[in-house]
Amino acid sequence: MLRMGLTGGIGAGKSTVAKELVDLGAVLVDADAIAREVVAPGSDGLAELVDAFGEDILQPDGSLDRPALAARAFASDEARAVLNAITHPRVGRRTAELVAAAPADGIVVQDIPLLVEGGMAAGFHLVAVVHADEDQRLRRLVEQRGMPEADARARIAAQATVEQRREVADVWLDNTGDRDAVVEQVRRLWTERLVPFERNLREGRVVDPQPVPVPAREDWHRQAQRLVARLALAAGGAAVRIDHVGSTAVPGLDAVDVLDLQITVADLDAADALAPALAAAGFPRIEDVVSDEPKPSYGAGGETDPGVWAMRLHGSADPGRPARVAVRVDGWPAQQFALLLRDWLTADAEARQEYADLKATAAAEALEATAAAEALEATAAAEAAAQHQAGAEAAAAYAALKAPWFDRAYHRAWEWAEKTGWSA
């Protein structure tokens, strides 16, 4: 199943987005609703809160008086720790139960107001943030909820900032305008990204975009860091390090809009063992790629043994964020060269421009050479197969056209490394 985290500041309009997603077919898991459920009248959670904080936290009908609990639980760090110890495990267990009960081909949306503040973003395939300007949020809180303006401002100030939310947002839903505008955004998100992402995830299919360079984007680094966080959670201790490499990691370099990431591991057994976890995180294995192209040896320590160029390759199942994830062994030549190439091109403007020109030429030639694959027609399934074939063939042709330059660049980059004292 696909799991998306949904969050946003108070008054941003998450409930509108969540309702539309449910209407479209999503399974909603609401953190606020769960938090109320685990301390409902008659629950062991409420009983434990009363034991810890006293009968005064109950209303006359026996339900929880939340302001009274807050006054006691937030009076000290120790009291807050007691509250968390009682409620958090129960919320976690109930959340896990609801997620596990969703269908295998479901799209689960977890509505979590404090997702950013709790550092939970990496645990989801995607994170969607609902945003509205602060003035709009204030009006909604004061006029629609009857909240005093001072209280509304304090609540907004206590939550994550806009920039903090942007750091984790794979999807940014602007709800500053009218309801119809955000509903249309949600519908496009559902049909163009969530549904195909879930299908790709279930079928182990990766996205194969056409190799067309686009102008350098400032947000590539931020997007890569979100994927790095997901990969780190999936890989756990097996990852020696995880890096953003390739053209999108070089500031100012036009590139195909595919993020290249590298997981460094101790050996190939570790690389193979990661495959299920990476696939579950949204990065299925590309089975037919098991090695980098060996480069000409460099210097006395040059290594031409094809065995040390072995690697494992994964791709992104997310149609909205294509990526390639190479899993390489620590210290092997391709693992070192990926880091070196990034740093050399960042430092050497002439080499960077030379590479940019080559990429533009190679892309044009590759697309022309594979145009025939796009002529496949018939059913929708055949159409999808045609697109996949065209993308794969274009990518292979693109890589082949760049290969001679990389052979020369391998030497040039290592010469630069020796002159500058570079190290990974």
TIFI-942222 format. One record per residue (C-alpha): residue number from 0; residue in three letters; x, y, z. Coordinates in steps of 0.02 Angstrom, whole numbers, always signed. Example, Ala and Ser with C-alpha at 12.3 -4.5 7.8 and 13.67 -1.06 7.14 Angstrom:
BEGIN
(site 0, ALA, (+615, -225, +390)) (site 1, SER, (+684, -53, +357)) 
REM end
This chain:
BEGIN
(site 0, MET, (+0, +0, +0)) (site 1, LEU, (+48, +181, -22)) (site 2, ARG, (+58, +288, +134)) (site 3, MET, (+48, +478, +124)) (site 4, GLY, (+68, +594, +271)) (site 5, LEU, (-49, +744, +270)) (site 6, THR, (-10, +896, +375)) (site 7, GLY, (-26, +1084, +384)) (site 8, GLY, (-42, +1224, +507)) (site 9, ILE, (-199, +1256, +608)) (site 10, GLY, (-331, +1337, +499)) (site 11, ALA, (-245, +1287, +336)) (site 12, GLY, (-390, +1173, +284)) (site 13, LYS, (-327, +995, +306)) (site 14, SER, (-503, +933, +337)) (site 15, THR, (-559, +993, +165)) (site 16, VAL, (-414, +901, +83)) (site 17, ALA, (-440, +744, +187)) (site 18, LYS, (-625, +737, +146)) (site 19, GLU, (-591, +750, -40)) (site 20, LEU, (-460, +613, -31)) (site 21, VAL, (-581, +499, +59)) (site 22, ASP, (-714, +535, -73)) (site 23, LEU, (-587, +485, -206)) (site 24, GLY, (-552, +319, -119)) (site 25, ALA, (-415, +349, +10)) (site 26, VAL, (-413, +265, +180)) (site 27, LEU, (-400, +403, +310)) (site 28, VAL, (-309, +378, +475)) (site 29, ASP, (-339, +534, +580)) (site 30, ALA, (-213, +562, +720)) (site 31, ASP, (-327, +682, +813)) (site 32, ALA, (-471, +560, +808)) (site 33, ILE, (-358, +421, +872)) (site 34, ALA, (-293, +531, +1012)) (site 35, ARG, (-472, +560, +1069)) (site 36, GLU, (-518, +376, +1050)) (site 37, VAL, (-380, +310, +1163)) (site 38, VAL, (-437, +419, +1308)) (site 39, ALA, (-625, +403, +1279)) (site 40, PRO, (-738, +370, +1431)) (site 41, GLY, (-716, +192, +1491)) (site 42, SER, (-544, +170, +1410)) (site 43, ASP, (-392, +111, +1506)) (site 44, GLY, (-302, +263, +1436)) (site 45, LEU, (-419, +382, +1525)) (site 46, ALA, (-409, +280, +1685)) (site 47, GLU, (-219, +291, +1683)) (site 48, LEU, (-227, +480, +1655)) (site 49, VAL, (-341, +498, +1806)) (site 50, ASP, (-222, +394, +1911)) (site 51, ALA, (-79, +506, +1858)) (site 52, PHE, (-160, +678, +1862)) (site 53, GLY, (-313, +661, +1973)) (site 54, GLU, (-504, +663, +1959)) (site 55, ASP, (-501, +850, +1922)) (site 56, ILE, (-458, +815, +1738)) (site 57, LEU, (-633, +741, +1713)) (site 58, GLN, (-789, +835, +1661)) (site 59, PRO, (-953, +800, +1755)) (site 60, ASP, (-1005, +672, +1623)) (site 61, GLY, (-843, +574, +1649)) (site 62, SER, (-758, +627, +1488)) (site 63, LEU, (-587, +706, +1482)) (site 64, ASP, (-575, +891, +1518)) (site 65, ARG, (-435, +931, +1398)) (site 66, PRO, (-395, +1108, +1459)) (site 67, ALA, (-385, +1041, +1638)) (site 68, LEU, (-268, +902, +1583)) (site 69, ALA, (-160, +1025, +1486)) (site 70, ALA, (-144, +1138, +1637)) (site 71, ARG, (-71, +995, +1737)) (site 72, ALA, (+23, +898, +1605)) (site 73, PHE, (+115, +1048, +1533)) (site 74, ALA, (+161, +1122, +1701)) (site 75, SER, (+330, +1034, +1697)) (site 76, ASP, (+439, +926, +1586)) (site 77, GLU, (+412, +779, +1704)) (site 78, ALA, (+222, +793, +1694)) (site 79, ARG, (+227, +807, +1505)) (site 80, ALA, (+335, +651, +1498)) (site 81, VAL, (+205, +557, +1600)) (site 82, LEU, (+67, +613, +1480)) (site 83, ASN, (+168, +559, +1329)) (site 84, ALA, (+209, +390, +1407)) (site 85, ILE, (+24, +357, +1431)) (site 86, THR, (-44, +420, +1265)) (site 87, HIS, (+92, +398, +1134)) (site 88, PRO, (+106, +207, +1140)) (site 89, ARG, (-82, +190, +1130)) (site 90, VAL, (-94, +309, +983)) (site 91, GLY, (+48, +216, +897)) (site 92, ARG, (-32, +46, +921)) (site 93, ARG, (-202, +103, +860)) (site 94, THR, (-125, +190, +710)) (site 95, ALA, (-32, +31, +664)) (site 96, GLU, (-193, -70, +679)) (site 97, LEU, (-288, +46, +562)) (site 98, VAL, (-148, +52, +434)) (site 99, ALA, (-130, -138, +437)) (site 100, ALA, (-317, -156, +409)) (site 101, ALA, (-310, -57, +246)) (site 102, PRO, (-315, -156, +83)) (site 103, ALA, (-149, -208, +5)) (site 104, ASP, (-185, -95, -144)) (site 105, GLY, (-248, +48, -37)) (site 106, ILE, (-191, +227, -27)) (site 107, VAL, (-180, +270, +158)) (site 108, VAL, (-181, +453, +207)) (site 109, GLN, (-123, +488, +384)) (site 110, ASP, (-184, +657, +444)) (site 111, ILE, (-54, +713, +572)) (site 112, PRO, (-58, +896, +627)) (site 113, LEU, (+116, +889, +706)) (site 114, LEU, (+200, +780, +575)) (site 115, VAL, (+337, +909, +544)) (site 116, GLU, (+363, +948, +728)) (site 117, GLY, (+373, +762, +767)) (site 118, GLY, (+503, +726, +633)) (site 119, MET, (+395, +592, +553)) (site 120, ALA, (+410, +637, +367)) (site 121, ALA, (+535, +503, +319)) (site 122, GLY, (+413, +366, +369)) (site 123, PHE, (+296, +402, +223)) (site 124, HIS, (+307, +374, +36)) (site 125, LEU, (+248, +554, +15)) (site 126, VAL, (+208, +702, +124)) (site 127, ALA, (+76, +828, +72)) (site 128, VAL, (+67, +997, +158)) (site 129, VAL, (-90, +1102, +154)) (site 130, HIS, (-44, +1285, +156)) (site 131, ALA, (-140, +1447, +177)) (site 132, ASP, (-75, +1622, +209)) (site 133, GLU, (-71, +1671, +392)) (site 134, ASP, (-203, +1807, +371)) (site 135, GLN, (-321, +1682, +292)) (site 136, ARG, (-290, +1556, +432)) (site 137, LEU, (-324, +1689, +563)) (site 138, ARG, (-489, +1735, +482)) (site 139, ARG, (-543, +1553, +477)) (site 140, LEU, (-497, +1524, +659)) (site 141, VAL, (-581, +1682, +723)) (site 142, GLU, (-734, +1689, +610)) (site 143, GLN, (-771, +1504, +584)) (site 144, ARG, (-711, +1426, +747)) (site 145, GLY, (-743, +1574, +862)) (site 146, MET, (-565, +1573, +929)) (site 147, PRO, (-501, +1734, +1009)) (site 148, GLU, (-375, +1815, +892)) (site 149, ALA, (-237, +1816, +1022)) (site 150, ASP, (-259, +1630, +1050)) (site 151, ALA, (-260, +1597, +863)) (site 152, ARG, (-99, +1693, +839)) (site 153, ALA, (-17, +1600, +983)) (site 154, ARG, (-69, +1431, +912)) (site 155, ILE, (+1, +1476, +741)) (site 156, ALA, (+164, +1540, +815)) (site 157, ALA, (+188, +1379, +915)) (site 158, GLN, (+183, +1269, +760)) (site 159, ALA, (+311, +1236, +624)) (site 160, THR, (+357, +1378, +508)) (site 161, VAL, (+316, +1384, +323)) (site 162, GLU, (+498, +1349, +281)) (site 163, GLN, (+504, +1199, +397)) (site 164, ARG, (+351, +1128, +310)) (site 165, ARG, (+426, +1159, +138)) (site 166, GLU, (+578, +1057, +189)) (site 167, VAL, (+472, +899, +203)) (site 168, ALA, (+336, +934, +74)) (site 169, ASP, (+334, +823, -79)) (site 170, VAL, (+165, +900, -119)) (site 171, TRP, (+117, +1080, -82)) (site 172, LEU, (-72, +1110, -83)) (site 173, ASP, (-112, +1296, -82)) (site 174, ASN, (-277, +1325, +6)) (site 175, THR, (-269, +1514, +16)) (site 176, GLY, (-405, +1534, -115)) (site 177, ASP, (-579, +1459, -123)) (site 178, ARG, (-623, +1278, -90)) (site 179, ASP, (-643, +1231, -273)) (site 180, ALA, (-463, +1276, -310)) (site 181, VAL, (-388, +1160, -179)) (site 182, VAL, (-511, +1022, -223)) (site 183, GLU, (-450, +1028, -403)) (site 184, GLN, (-270, +1015, -341)) (site 185, VAL, (-316, +862, -239)) (site 186, ARG, (-402, +777, -385)) (site 187, ARG, (-250, +803, -496)) (site 188, LEU, (-138, +737, -358)) (site 189, TRP, (-246, +582, -345)) (site 190, THR, (-255, +540, -530)) (site 191, GLU, (-83, +597, -587)) (site 192, ARG, (+24, +543, -441)) (site 193, LEU, (-54, +441, -301)) (site 194, VAL, (-144, +311, -407)) (site 195, PRO, (+3, +276, -524)) (site 196, PHE, (+125, +280, -378)) (site 197, GLU, (+26, +148, -285)) (site 198, ARG, (+16, +39, -441)) (site 199, ASN, (+203, +56, -474)) (site 200, LEU, (+240, +16, -293)) (site 201, ARG, (+131, -140, -296)) (site 202, GLU, (+200, -201, -463)) (site 203, GLY, (+382, -158, -428)) (site 204, ARG, (+389, -38, -575)) (site 205, VAL, (+504, +113, -586)) (site 206, VAL, (+479, +277, -677)) (site 207, ASP, (+576, +296, -841)) (site 208, PRO, (+570, +480, -892)) (site 209, GLN, (+639, +541, -1058)) (site 210, PRO, (+820, +602, -1045)) (site 211, VAL, (+785, +785, -1082)) (site 212, PRO, (+897, +908, -987)) (site 213, VAL, (+806, +1052, -901)) (site 214, PRO, (+877, +1211, -825)) (site 215, ALA, (+957, +1185, -655)) (site 216, ARG, (+833, +1193, -512)) (site 217, GLU, (+874, +1264, -342)) (site 218, ASP, (+759, +1140, -255)) (site 219, TRP, (+844, +982, -318)) (site 220, HIS, (+952, +976, -162)) (site 221, ARG, (+801, +992, -47)) (site 222, GLN, (+708, +857, -142)) (site 223, ALA, (+860, +744, -134)) (site 224, GLN, (+874, +766, +54)) (site 225, ARG, (+694, +707, +75)) (site 226, LEU, (+735, +549, -21)) (site 227, VAL, (+897, +526, +74)) (site 228, ALA, (+798, +529, +237)) (site 229, ARG, (+680, +394, +173)) (site 230, LEU, (+824, +288, +111)) (site 231, ALA, (+914, +307, +277)) (site 232, LEU, (+761, +247, +371)) (site 233, ALA, (+741, +99, +253)) (site 234, ALA, (+926, +51, +252)) (site 235, GLY, (+958, +74, +437)) (site 236, GLY, (+1131, +23, +494)) (site 237, ALA, (+1173, -60, +327)) (site 238, ALA, (+1208, +110, +249)) (site 239, VAL, (+1384, +174, +277)) (site 240, ARG, (+1330, +339, +200)) (site 241, ILE, (+1198, +405, +80)) (site 242, ASP, (+1239, +545, -43)) (site 243, HIS, (+1158, +651, -176)) (site 244, VAL, (+1268, +628, -329)) (site 245, GLY, (+1252, +650, -516)) (site 246, SER, (+1210, +805, -615)) (site 247, THR, (+1069, +867, -503)) (site 248, ALA, (+1194, +877, -359)) (site 249, VAL, (+1302, +1002, -455)) (site 250, PRO, (+1240, +1181, -427)) (site 251, GLY, (+1200, +1272, -588)) (site 252, LEU, (+1214, +1119, -702)) (site 253, ASP, (+1070, +1086, -820)) (site 254, ALA, (+1017, +905, -801)) (site 255, VAL, (+886, +775, -835)) (site 256, ASP, (+759, +794, -694)) (site 257, VAL, (+807, +629, -612)) (site 258, LEU, (+889, +631, -441)) (site 259, ASP, (+1042, +518, -426)) (site 260, LEU, (+1074, +450, -252)) (site 261, GLN, (+1207, +332, -189)) (site 262, ILE, (+1196, +215, -41)) (site 263, THR, (+1367, +155, +14)) (site 264, VAL, (+1371, -18, +93)) (site 265, ALA, (+1504, -135, +160)) (site 266, ASP, (+1485, -271, +26)) (site 267, LEU, (+1370, -337, -110)) (site 268, ASP, (+1282, -453, +10)) (site 269, ALA, (+1227, -300, +106)) (site 270, ALA, (+1170, -220, -57)) (site 271, ASP, (+1064, -372, -101)) (site 272, ALA, (+991, -383, +74)) (site 273, LEU, (+926, -203, +60)) (site 274, ALA, (+818, -239, -93)) (site 275, PRO, (+653, -280, -2)) (site 276, ALA, (+664, -131, +115)) (site 277, LEU, (+706, -10, -25)) (site 278, ALA, (+563, -77, -132)) (site 279, ALA, (+441, -56, +12)) (site 280, ALA, (+502, +123, +35)) (site 281, GLY, (+461, +162, -147)) (site 282, PHE, (+623, +114, -236)) (site 283, PRO, (+605, -53, -327)) (site 284, ARG, (+758, -147, -390)) (site 285, ILE, (+806, -132, -574)) (site 286, GLU, (+855, -314, -593)) (site 287, ASP, (+948, -307, -759)) (site 288, VAL, (+1078, -181, -700)) (site 289, VAL, (+1212, -262, -593)) (site 290, SER, (+1369, -163, -636)) (site 291, ASP, (+1434, +7, -680)) (site 292, GLU, (+1532, +23, -842)) (site 293, PRO, (+1716, -3, -796)) (site 294, LYS, (+1824, +149, -829)) (site 295, PRO, (+2003, +147, -892)) (site 296, SER, (+2124, +121, -747)) (site 297, TYR, (+2205, +275, -675)) (site 298, GLY, (+2380, +279, -599)) (site 299, ALA, (+2475, +140, -514)) (site 300, GLY, (+2326, +93, -408)) (site 301, GLY, (+2205, +88, -555)) (site 302, GLU, (+2080, -52, -546)) (site 303, THR, (+2018, -137, -704)) (site 304, ASP, (+1942, -294, -625)) (site 305, PRO, (+1758, -292, -681)) (site 306, GLY, (+1709, -371, -516)) (site 307, VAL, (+1742, -212, -418)) (site 308, TRP, (+1624, -115, -531)) (site 309, ALA, (+1476, -221, -475)) (site 310, MET, (+1329, -128, -397)) (site 311, ARG, (+1142, -137, -374)) (site 312, LEU, (+1020, -11, -447)) (site 313, HIS, (+849, +44, -388)) (site 314, GLY, (+728, +171, -461)) (site 315, SER, (+586, +277, -397)) (site 316, ALA, (+407, +216, -413)) (site 317, ASP, (+344, +395, -389)) (site 318, PRO, (+293, +474, -556)) (site 319, GLY, (+310, +645, -476)) (site 320, ARG, (+491, +622, -422)) (site 321, PRO, (+600, +512, -536)) (site 322, ALA, (+760, +451, -455)) (site 323, ARG, (+896, +320, -471)) (site 324, VAL, (+975, +243, -317)) (site 325, ALA, (+1142, +157, -342)) (site 326, VAL, (+1197, +41, -202)) (site 327, ARG, (+1387, +28, -210)) (site 328, VAL, (+1523, -47, -103)) (site 329, ASP, (+1628, +68, +4)) (site 330, GLY, (+1795, +110, -77)) (site 331, TRP, (+1760, +27, -244)) (site 332, PRO, (+1800, +136, -395)) (site 333, ALA, (+1622, +181, -449)) (site 334, GLN, (+1575, +228, -271)) (site 335, GLN, (+1725, +344, -261)) (site 336, PHE, (+1701, +415, -436)) (site 337, ALA, (+1520, +463, -405)) (site 338, LEU, (+1575, +575, -262)) (site 339, LEU, (+1729, +639, -353)) (site 340, LEU, (+1634, +683, -513)) (site 341, ARG, (+1507, +785, -416)) (site 342, ASP, (+1641, +883, -325)) (site 343, TRP, (+1753, +907, -478)) (site 344, LEU, (+1610, +974, -586)) (site 345, THR, (+1557, +1088, -444)) (site 346, ALA, (+1733, +1160, -434)) (site 347, ASP, (+1779, +1166, -620)) (site 348, ALA, (+1668, +1284, -720)) (site 349, GLU, (+1747, +1237, -887)) (site 350, ALA, (+1720, +1051, -862)) (site 351, ARG, (+1543, +1086, -801)) (site 352, GLN, (+1499, +1182, -960)) (site 353, GLU, (+1581, +1051, -1069)) (site 354, TYR, (+1475, +917, -987)) (site 355, ALA, (+1317, +1021, -1002)) (site 356, ASP, (+1345, +1042, -1190)) (site 357, LEU, (+1377, +857, -1210)) (site 358, LYS, (+1217, +813, -1116)) (site 359, ALA, (+1111, +925, -1226)) (site 360, THR, (+1182, +848, -1385)) (site 361, ALA, (+1168, +670, -1319)) (site 362, ALA, (+988, +696, -1265)) (site 363, ALA, (+936, +759, -1437)) (site 364, GLU, (+1019, +613, -1524)) (site 365, ALA, (+950, +485, -1402)) (site 366, LEU, (+772, +545, -1420)) (site 367, GLU, (+785, +542, -1610)) (site 368, ALA, (+857, +366, -1607)) (site 369, THR, (+716, +298, -1499)) (site 370, ALA, (+568, +389, -1579)) (site 371, ALA, (+509, +228, -1659)) (site 372, ALA, (+470, +151, -1489)) (site 373, GLU, (+339, +286, -1457)) (site 374, ALA, (+244, +232, -1613)) (site 375, LEU, (+174, +78, -1524)) (site 376, GLU, (-14, +91, -1507)) (site 377, ALA, (-175, -5, -1465)) (site 378, THR, (-236, -28, -1287)) (site 379, ALA, (-199, +81, -1138)) (site 380, ALA, (-87, -57, -1072)) (site 381, ALA, (+11, -60, -1235)) (site 382, GLU, (+23, +129, -1228)) (site 383, ALA, (+99, +120, -1054)) (site 384, ALA, (+218, -15, -1113)) (site 385, ALA, (+268, +95, -1260)) (site 386, GLN, (+306, +240, -1144)) (site 387, HIS, (+408, +129, -1030)) (site 388, GLN, (+504, +55, -1178)) (site 389, ALA, (+535, +226, -1255)) (site 390, GLY, (+599, +295, -1090)) (site 391, ALA, (+713, +147, -1058)) (site 392, GLU, (+784, +146, -1235)) (site 393, ALA, (+811, +334, -1235)) (site 394, ALA, (+900, +325, -1067)) (site 395, ALA, (+1013, +184, -1129)) (site 396, ALA, (+1055, +279, -1288)) (site 397, TYR, (+1086, +437, -1188)) (site 398, ALA, (+1208, +346, -1072)) (site 399, ALA, (+1298, +264, -1218)) (site 400, LEU, (+1326, +431, -1305)) (site 401, LYS, (+1402, +504, -1147)) (site 402, ALA, (+1514, +354, -1109)) (site 403, PRO, (+1671, +410, -1206)) (site 404, TRP, (+1670, +577, -1116)) (site 405, PHE, (+1659, +488, -948)) (site 406, ASP, (+1810, +381, -990)) (site 407, ARG, (+1914, +539, -1016)) (site 408, ALA, (+1833, +627, -869)) (site 409, TYR, (+1884, +484, -754)) (site 410, HIS, (+2067, +529, -778)) (site 411, ARG, (+2039, +717, -774)) (site 412, ALA, (+1940, +708, -613)) (site 413, TRP, (+2071, +602, -525)) (site 414, GLU, (+2209, +721, -584)) (site 415, TRP, (+2108, +863, -506)) (site 416, ALA, (+2089, +759, -347)) (site 417, GLU, (+2277, +738, -332)) (site 418, LYS, (+2310, +923, -359)) (site 419, THR, (+2181, +981, -233)) (site 420, GLY, (+2200, +844, -102)) (site 421, TRP, (+2018, +792, -125)) (site 422, SER, (+1951, +649, -22)) (site 423, ALA, (+1780, +571, -9)) 
REM end
